[in-house]
Amino acid sequence: MTLDWPTSIKPVLPNEALPDANWADAFEVSTHRNFATMREIADATVGTSPTWAKRLFKIRNFIVAPFGLKPDGKIDAPRSESRISIFPILQESEDSIVLGMDDIHLNFRILIERFAIGGDFQIRVTTLVQRHNILGKVYIMLIMPFHKLIVASGMRNVI
């Protein structure tokens, strides 16, 4: 297996992590690293954001506040052990973890999966979104270029 940068792959819909999702993307990367738990993988991928992404998120929170959108998952999961960074943990097993939140404009899930391939591993991060209204559709359209960069950046941490 050749180690490489995260590759965009076609996501599968419907997905049991969010059966009513109407938008999704997915990325995969190969790694020699054997993480002890899915929380470690989630922390390495989704739990670490570049400084520029953290700044963008602060701007996002300022812009969406008048619309009544949640600033982050700390409202839903106030205890740090029940979330990865700002994302509440919804499900966890030996080889997958689901993070996500429900809000008025959209529901989203981040599904992180690990597949053993020989002595190596394939890590897949799938983002699933159920857009509820025009605000959800516009929101996804606006954040998409940044989302892809942030996910790919985080996935490089597991190589």
PyMOL commands that set and color helices and strands:
alter all, ss='L'
color gray80, all
select helices_A, chain A and resi 38-45+51-67+80-82+134-158
alter helices_A, ss='H'
color red, helices_A
select strands_A, chain A and resi 7-9+23-31+83-84+87-92+96-102+106-117+120-131
alter strands_A, ss='S'
color yellow, strands_A
deselect
rebuild
show_as cartoon
